[in-house]
Amino acid sequence: MTTMSENRDIPVSGGRPDGTGDQWSAGAGRPLPPPASGSQDRSASQPPAASGPASGPSREAPPDPGTTPGLPPAGGTRAVTDPPPVPVPPVTGPTGADVELIRRTLAEIQPVADKVTGHFYALLFLRNPELRDLFPAAMDTQRDRLFGALLTAARHAGDPAALTAYLSDLGRGHRKYGTRAEHYPAVGECLIGALTRYAHHTWSPAAETAWVRAYTLISQIMIDAAAEDEQRSPAWWQAEIVSHELRTPDTVVLRLRPDKPYPFRAGQYTSVETPWWPRVWRHYSFAGAPSADGTLTFHVKAVPAGWVSGALVHRARPGDVLRLGPPAGNMIVDHSTDNGLLCLGGGTGIAPIKALVEDVAEYGRRRLVDVFYGARTDQDLYDLETMLRLERTHPWLSVHPVVGDGCPVRAAGLTGQVPDAILGAGSWTGYDGYVSGPPGMIRSGVHALRRAGIPPDRIRHDSFETISDLQAPALAGE
């Protein structure tokens, strides 16, 4: 085994206009450099928190928009004593050989992923205790997602287009946690430290260089996306609950009124923080297309040990204020084609499917839409009446309820599993596929859509469990 030193300087593109600050140190105790990309101070990415959800860390005021730190005001003249700007080299992504080394490292640490994750956070909080406040008191799932996202991004470092789409959403979403550009070096050094410790057989100088290049690219994409997003939207929105309709003992339909316009597209999702669990965010899909009154609707099912879902179902009431992150997700309708839509919704996964139906209706183009709405029992089809009402209104829409074997079902529905139901209905080659629901259903649903004749590039879904496919994390429910 080759032991690599953690006290080396690892380049990250960007830095100050004079060329300094373009390196970050992996050694503990060294000061962090300025932001890794761009020249504007991004520490003002979060607005002050209003009453309701717990406020995040305090932020500094932004610089004057007409100036850039280290440069004269726009239209001014550079002082003769100022050194000329040094060109910043572009980000150099990992090579093909680098990607192979990264994949070997990932394969080695897979059996001890929990230990690697734990060591990563131990290093991060020991060397940078101020970062602990950015995380919830009980980190569990949220902690694992952060480290898992880094490893996933590195695994796909050889696919720049997919990587950029995935990481841009991630970089924008991290603004709500209070993440700033200068935090990325600390994360990078601890990532390298954790891999150094546990990749006993595959770690080498070449492997370390590969990971440095990958993380440089990863951090740069996320920083740039956050900086761009900061120019046009807040880090989060405050949203008041205006209605709380319990459809079943553990399923609620929530309607919220955000404090400012909230731009999103039907089929997307957002992250939600409650006042009862500060800094714990969970993802929920929008249950409708954008409305004229600006309100937002979500379907939430309380899951066992679900902190946020349990609070939203059993504790939240009209008048409570939640916090919303930015919209994300790619499960949206392609209005440039006349293909039909084949939609599979399981449980509260019917929420974004309903939004897609409303979007097609609002767009006005006549195209066939078939919705297979699955649940374990007839009683779990909590939004079936809404879907049947849409079917009666729009002749191009067909709704097919599906419940588990041996269960009675309303509206001439089917029994069995949703994937089996669509395969039994014949070929769907002229359709685009959409899948939303529990992770297991998404996996089997995607497989069934492919078998039914829909090409992979015309199948859209967002799921926590499909991170290896570079899908941003979204799921109706906890």
C-alpha positions in Angstrom: 0.0 0.0 0.0 1.2 3.5 -0.8 0.4 6.1 1.9 -0.4 9.5 0.5 0.2 12.7 2.4 -2.8 14.8 3.2 -0.7 17.9 3.5 -0.5 18.8 -0.2 -1.9 21.7 -2.1 -4.6 20.7 -4.5 -5.5 23.2 -7.2 -9.1 24.4 -7.8 -9.7 26.7 -10.7 -10.6 30.3 -10.0 -9.2 32.7 -7.5 -8.6 36.4 -7.2 -8.0 38.6 -10.3 -4.3 38.8 -9.3 -3.9 35.1 -9.7 -3.7 34.3 -6.0 -6.1 32.1 -4.1 -6.2 29.5 -6.9 -5.0 26.7 -4.6 -6.6 25.1 -1.6 -4.7 23.2 1.0 -5.5 19.8 2.3 -3.6 20.5 5.5 -5.6 21.0 8.6 -5.5 24.5 10.2 -4.6 26.4 7.1 -6.8 29.4 6.2 -9.3 28.9 3.4 -8.8 30.9 0.2 -11.4 33.2 -1.5 -14.3 31.6 -3.5 -13.1 29.2 -6.1 -15.0 30.7 -9.0 -16.0 34.2 -10.0 -15.0 37.4 -8.4 -18.1 38.5 -6.5 -18.4 37.7 -2.8 -21.1 35.0 -2.6 -21.5 35.0 1.2 -24.8 36.9 0.9 -26.6 34.0 -0.8 -29.2 33.7 1.9 -31.8 36.3 3.0 -32.5 36.8 6.7 -34.9 34.2 8.0 -38.4 35.3 8.9 -40.3 33.9 11.8 -41.4 30.2 11.3 -38.7 27.7 10.4 -35.4 28.1 12.2 -33.1 30.6 10.7 -29.9 29.5 9.1 -26.4 30.9 9.7 -26.0 34.7 9.5 -24.7 36.0 6.2 -22.7 39.1 5.3 -24.1 41.9 3.2 -23.4 41.6 -0.5 -20.9 43.9 -2.2 -22.0 46.8 -4.2 -23.4 45.3 -7.4 -21.5 47.9 -9.5 -18.1 46.7 -8.1 -16.0 43.6 -8.0 -13.6 43.0 -5.1 -10.1 43.7 -6.3 -11.3 45.7 -9.4 -12.3 49.3 -9.8 -16.0 50.3 -10.2 -17.5 49.7 -13.6 -16.4 52.5 -15.9 -13.5 53.4 -13.7 -9.8 53.3 -14.3 -7.4 50.8 -12.9 -4.7 52.4 -10.8 -1.2 52.3 -12.3 0.1 50.4 -9.3 -2.4 47.5 -9.7 -0.8 44.4 -11.2 -2.4 43.3 -14.5 -4.9 40.4 -14.1 -3.5 36.9 -14.5 -5.6 34.7 -16.8 -7.3 31.9 -14.8 -6.8 28.5 -16.5 -10.0 26.6 -17.3 -11.1 23.7 -15.3 -9.4 20.5 -16.5 -11.6 17.5 -16.0 -10.4 14.0 -15.3 -9.0 12.0 -18.3 -10.2 8.6 -19.4 -7.4 7.0 -17.3 -8.5 9.1 -14.3 -12.1 7.9 -14.6 -10.9 4.3 -14.6 -8.8 4.9 -11.4 -11.8 6.6 -9.7 -14.0 3.6 -10.5 -11.5 1.2 -9.1 -11.3 3.3 -5.9 -15.1 3.3 -5.6 -15.3 -0.5 -6.1 -12.8 -1.0 -3.3 -14.5 1.2 -0.7 -18.0 0.0 -1.5 -18.0 -2.8 1.1 -16.9 -0.3 3.8 -18.9 2.7 2.6 -20.3 3.4 6.1 -16.8 3.6 7.6 -15.6 5.9 4.8 -18.6 8.2 5.3 -18.1 8.3 9.0 -14.4 9.1 8.6 -15.1 11.8 6.1 -17.4 13.6 8.5 -15.1 13.1 11.5 -12.4 14.8 9.5 -14.7 17.6 8.3 -16.0 18.5 11.7 -12.7 18.1 13.5 -10.8 20.4 11.2 -13.7 22.7 10.5 -16.0 22.8 13.5 -17.9 25.8 12.2 -19.3 23.7 9.4 -21.2 21.5 11.9 -23.9 24.1 12.2 -24.8 23.6 8.6 -26.0 20.1 9.3 -29.0 18.9 11.4 -28.4 17.6 14.9 -29.2 14.0 13.7 -27.6 13.7 10.3 -28.4 10.1 9.2 -29.9 10.2 5.8 -28.9 13.8 4.9 -25.3 13.1 5.8 -25.2 10.0 3.7 -26.7 11.8 0.7 -24.0 14.5 0.7 -21.1 12.1 0.7 -23.0 9.7 -1.7 -23.6 12.6 -4.1 -19.8 13.3 -4.2 -19.0 9.7 -4.9 -21.7 9.5 -7.6 -20.5 12.7 -9.3 -17.0 11.3 -9.3 -18.2 8.0 -10.8 -19.7 9.9 -13.7 -16.9 12.4 -14.2 -16.4 11.1 -17.7 -19.8 12.3 -18.8 -19.6 16.1 -18.6 -23.1 16.8 -19.9 -24.9 14.6 -17.4 -22.5 15.6 -14.7 -23.2 19.3 -15.3 -27.0 18.8 -15.2 -26.8 16.8 -12.0 -24.4 19.0 -10.2 -26.0 22.3 -11.2 -29.2 21.3 -9.5 -27.1 20.2 -6.5 -25.2 23.4 -6.3 -28.3 25.5 -6.5 -30.0 23.4 -3.9 -27.1 23.6 -1.5 -27.6 27.4 -1.1 -30.5 26.7 1.3 -28.1 25.0 3.7 -25.9 28.1 3.9 -23.2 26.5 1.7 -20.7 29.0 0.4 -17.9 28.8 -2.2 -15.2 28.8 0.5 -16.6 25.7 2.1 -15.7 23.5 -0.9 -12.0 23.2 -0.2 -12.7 21.8 3.3 -15.0 19.2 1.8 -12.4 18.3 -0.8 -9.6 17.8 1.6 -11.6 15.5 3.8 -12.9 13.5 0.8 -9.3 12.8 -0.1 -8.4 12.1 3.5 -11.2 9.5 3.8 -10.3 7.8 0.5 -6.6 7.7 1.5 -7.4 5.9 4.7 -9.7 3.2 3.2 -8.7 2.6 -0.4 -5.7 0.5 0.7 -5.1 -1.4 -2.6 -6.1 1.1 -5.3 -4.8 4.4 -3.8 -1.6 5.8 -5.5 -0.2 9.1 -6.6 -2.1 8.7 -9.9 -5.4 7.8 -8.1 -5.0 10.9 -5.9 -4.4 13.1 -8.9 -7.5 11.6 -10.6 -9.7 12.4 -7.6 -8.3 15.9 -7.3 -9.2 16.6 -10.9 -12.6 15.1 -10.5 -13.3 17.1 -7.3 -12.0 20.3 -8.9 -14.6 19.8 -11.7 -17.3 18.9 -9.3 -16.8 21.9 -7.0 -16.5 24.3 -9.9 -19.8 23.3 -11.5 -21.6 23.6 -8.2 -20.1 26.9 -7.3 -20.8 28.4 -10.7 -24.4 27.2 -10.6 -25.0 28.6 -7.2 -23.5 32.0 -8.2 -25.7 32.2 -11.3 -28.8 31.2 -9.3 -28.0 33.8 -6.7 -28.5 36.6 -9.3 -32.1 35.6 -9.9 -33.6 33.8 -7.0 -33.4 33.6 -3.2 -31.8 30.6 -1.4 -35.2 29.7 0.0 -38.9 30.8 0.1 -41.1 31.1 3.2 -44.5 29.5 2.6 -47.6 29.5 4.8 -49.9 26.5 5.0 -53.3 27.7 3.8 -55.1 24.3 3.9 -54.4 20.9 5.4 -56.7 18.2 4.1 -56.3 14.7 5.6 -57.2 12.2 2.9 -56.3 9.0 4.9 -55.1 8.6 8.5 -51.5 9.0 7.2 -51.8 11.0 3.9 -52.4 14.8 3.7 -52.9 17.2 0.8 -51.2 20.5 1.7 -51.7 23.9 -0.1 -49.1 26.6 0.6 -48.8 30.3 -0.2 -45.2 31.3 -0.8 -44.0 34.8 0.3 -42.9 35.6 -3.2 -43.5 34.2 -6.7 -42.2 30.6 -6.9 -41.2 29.6 -10.5 -41.5 25.9 -11.3 -42.6 23.5 -14.0 -45.2 20.7 -13.7 -43.5 17.4 -12.8 -40.7 19.1 -10.7 -40.1 18.9 -7.0 -38.7 21.0 -4.2 -37.2 20.5 -0.7 -39.1 21.3 2.4 -38.0 22.3 5.9 -40.4 22.4 8.9 -40.0 24.6 12.0 -40.0 21.4 14.1 -36.9 19.9 12.5 -34.5 22.7 11.6 -32.0 22.0 8.9 -33.7 18.7 8.0 -35.0 18.9 4.4 -37.1 16.4 2.5 -38.1 16.4 -1.1 -41.7 16.5 -2.3 -43.2 16.8 -5.8 -45.6 19.5 -6.8 -49.1 18.1 -7.1 -50.3 20.5 -9.7 -49.2 22.8 -12.5 -48.4 26.4 -11.7 -51.7 28.1 -10.6 -53.0 31.5 -11.2 -53.1 32.4 -7.5 -49.5 31.3 -7.0 -50.3 28.6 -4.4 -48.5 25.3 -4.3 -49.9 21.8 -3.6 -48.1 18.8 -2.1 -49.2 15.2 -1.2 -47.4 13.8 1.9 -47.6 10.4 3.4 -46.3 9.9 6.9 -43.7 7.1 6.8 -42.4 5.1 9.8 -39.8 7.2 11.6 -40.3 10.0 9.0 -39.5 13.2 10.9 -40.6 15.6 8.3 -43.5 13.6 6.8 -44.8 12.8 10.3 -44.7 16.5 11.2 -46.5 17.6 8.0 -49.2 15.0 8.4 -49.9 15.0 12.1 -48.6 18.3 13.5 -48.8 21.0 10.8 -51.8 23.2 10.6 -53.0 26.2 8.5 -51.0 29.3 9.5 -47.7 27.3 10.1 -44.8 28.5 8.0 -42.5 26.2 6.1 -39.3 26.8 4.1 -39.0 25.7 0.5 -35.8 25.2 -1.5 -35.5 25.9 -5.2 -37.4 23.7 -7.8 -35.5 20.9 -9.4 -36.1 17.8 -11.5 -36.4 16.9 -15.1 -39.7 14.9 -15.2 -41.4 17.5 -17.3 -43.5 17.3 -20.5 -41.8 17.8 -23.9 -44.2 20.0 -25.7 -42.2 19.9 -28.9 -43.6 16.4 -29.8 -47.0 14.9 -30.3 -46.1 11.7 -28.6 -48.6 10.3 -26.1 -47.8 10.2 -22.4 -47.7 7.0 -20.5 -47.7 7.9 -16.8 -47.1 5.5 -13.9 -47.9 6.8 -10.4 -47.7 4.8 -7.2 -49.0 6.0 -3.9 -48.3 9.7 -3.4 -46.3 9.4 -6.7 -49.6 10.3 -8.3 -48.9 14.0 -7.3 -46.5 14.9 -10.1 -48.5 12.8 -12.6 -51.5 14.9 -11.8 -49.4 18.0 -12.4 -48.3 16.6 -15.8 -52.0 16.1 -16.8 -52.8 19.7 -15.9 -49.8 20.9 -17.8 -51.0 19.1 -21.0 -54.5 20.5 -20.6 -53.2 24.0 -20.1 -50.9 23.8 -23.1 -53.9 23.0 -25.3 -52.3 20.5 -27.7 -54.5 17.4 -28.1 -52.4 14.3 -27.3 -53.2 11.0 -25.6 -52.4 10.6 -22.0 -52.7 7.2 -20.1 -52.3 7.2 -16.4 -51.8 3.9 -14.4 -52.4 4.8 -10.7 -51.3 2.0 -8.4 -51.7 1.4 -4.7 -51.8 -1.6 -2.3 -55.5 -1.3 -1.6 -58.5 0.6 -3.0 -58.5 2.8 0.1 -54.9 3.9 -0.7 -56.1 5.4 -4.0 -56.7 8.6 -2.1 -56.7 10.9 -5.1 -58.6 8.7 -7.5 -61.8 10.9 -7.6 -59.7 13.8 -8.7 -58.1 11.8 -11.5 -61.5 10.5 -12.6 -62.9 14.0 -12.7 -60.0 15.0 -14.9 -60.7 12.0 -17.1 -64.3 13.1 -17.5 -63.2 16.6 -18.4 -60.5 15.7 -21.0 -61.4 13.0 -23.6 -57.7 12.5 -24.4 -57.1 11.2 -20.8 -57.5 7.6 -19.7 -57.1 6.7 -16.0 -56.4 3.1 -15.0 -56.6 2.3 -11.2 -54.4 -0.7 -10.2 -54.5 -2.3 -6.8 -52.8 -5.4 -5.3 -54.0 -8.9 -6.0 -57.1 -10.0 -4.2 -58.3 -6.4 -3.5 -61.6 -5.0 -4.8 -61.1 -1.8 -6.9 -63.4 1.0 -8.0 -64.0 2.3 -11.5 -63.4 -0.9 -13.4 -59.8 -0.9 -12.3 -57.1 -3.6 -12.5 -55.5 -5.9 -10.0 -51.8 -6.8 -9.7 -48.7 -4.6 -10.2 -48.6 -1.4 -12.3 -45.6 -2.6 -14.5 -47.5 -5.8 -15.3 -50.6 -3.8 -16.1 -48.9 -1.7 -18.8 -47.2 -4.7 -20.4 -50.6 -6.4 -20.6 -52.0 -3.4 -22.4 -49.7 -3.9 -25.4 -47.0 -1.8 -27.1 -46.5 1.9 -26.2 -43.9 2.8 -28.8 -45.6 6.1 -29.7 -45.5 7.3 -26.1 -43.1 9.1 -23.7 -42.9 7.4 -20.3 -43.1 9.0 -16.8 -42.7 7.2 -13.5 -43.2 8.4 -10.0 -43.6 6.5 -6.7 -41.6 4.3 -4.3 -38.0 3.5 -5.4 -38.9 -0.2 -6.1 -41.8 0.7 -8.3 -39.6 3.2 -10.2 -37.0 0.5 -11.0 -39.6 -2.0 -12.1 -41.6 0.7 -13.9 -38.6 1.9 -16.0 -37.8 -1.7 -16.9 -41.4 -2.3 -18.0 -41.5 0.9 -20.1 -38.4 -0.3 -21.9 -40.0 -3.7 -22.5 -43.1 -1.9 -23.8 -41.2 -0.3 -26.5 -40.3 3.2 -25.1 -36.6 4.1 -25.6 -34.6 5.0 -22.5 -34.1 8.6 -23.6 -38.0 9.1 -23.6 -38.4 7.8 -20.0 -38.3 10.4 -17.2 -38.3 9.9 -13.5 -36.8 11.4 -10.4 -35.9 9.2 -7.4 -33.6 9.1 -4.4 -32.6 5.6 -5.4 -31.6 6.4 -9.0 -28.7 8.5 -8.1 -26.4 6.3 -10.1 -28.3 7.4 -13.2 -27.6 11.0 -12.3 -31.2 11.8 -11.4 -31.5 14.6 -8.8 -33.1 13.3 -5.6 -36.9 13.7 -5.7 -39.7 11.6 -4.5 -43.3 12.2 -3.5 -43.3 11.3 0.2 -40.5 11.3 2.8 
